[in-house]
């Protein structure tokens, strides 16, 4: 016999879809950064990483993309019981 408190509340489909959509949007800066790194490394492999501001921008963009991955993962897995 299960306890009614153990049953998780129903998921809101609209909120889940919105979380996935926002997560996909957050992936775009990371994708653009990876493409730019590939192009610049192909053009000048040594000089690409000499500009600290550009490297910092890439790190920030990749961190935003990582946040998008975590948001999508959270939306797909649903709320934690407890």
N, C-alpha and C positions, 0 to 999 in steps of 0.2 A: 504494500500500500504506500503510495507516494504522498509526500507532504505537499500541500498547495504552495508553500513558500519556496519549494525547490524548483518550481516551474518558472522559467524566465519569461519576462513580459514579451508580447508579440513585437516583432520588428516593424518599424515604419519603413515601408518600401521607398517612399519619397526621400526620406533622410538618407537612406543607404545609397540611392541613385545620385543624390546631390554630393555625398562624400566621394563617391567614385569619380564623378565629373570634376570636382575640384582637385582631386588627386591627379587625374590625367592632365589637367591644366598646370599643376605644379611640376609635372615631369618635363614640360617643354623647355624651361631654362637649362636643365641638365643636358637634354638632348642637343640643344643648340651649342652649349659649351663643349660637349664632346666632339661635335662636328668641327667647330672652330679650332680646337686643339689638334685634331687630325689634319686639317688644312695647313695650319701654321707649322706643325712639326714636319710635314712633308716639304714645305717651302724652306724652312731654316731650322733643322733639328737642334742646333746648339743655342741659338739666340732666342728661341721661343720662351724659355723659362727665365730669362734675365730680367724681365720687367715684373717687379713684385706686385704692382697694382693689378696687373692682368691675372697673375696667378691667384691673388686674393679674390678677384671677381669670379674666377672659375670655381674656387673652393666654395664661395657663397652660393653660386648657381647649383653646384652639385649637392650642397646641403639642402637647398630648397627642394631639389628633385628627390632626395632621400626622404624628406618630409612627405612628399607626394606618395612615395611607395608605402610608407607607414600608414598614411591615411587610407589608401586603397586596401591595404591588408586589414586594417581595423574595420572597414566597412564590410568586407567579405566575411570576416570571422564573426562579426556581431558582438554584442555586449558580453562581458564576462559574468558568469554566475557568481553570486556571492554578495 
